[in-house]
Amino acid sequence: MFDYKFRRGDRSVTGTRLFLIPSMINEFERMYSAFLKKKEESADMGALLAWCKKEVPEVFEMHQLERPEDLKMIERYTSMYGLDPGSSESRVLEKAKDMGLI
């Protein structure tokens, strides 16, 4: 956070009094929370990809599945074409919902 905040300009961190400023603490907590959420989402996506490779590898032939945004596209594709619940796309979406990615 300090590198981001004090990268440019004439200000620099020279002591610990900075930790007494509530706005700095709030900003740090916000940035750290976003980092943890992104890290957790990445780990969950990796687990989903591993499950897909094992259970429904045919989904990779039709769709690009690398990021959580790709799940949204598959969800739109499934609703647009009215695919049945037994299709590989529907199974992937069901697993993603169980994991909390959607």
Helices and strands as residue ranges (DSSP letters): H 2-5, G 17-20, H 22-55, H 59-62, H 68-81, H 88-99
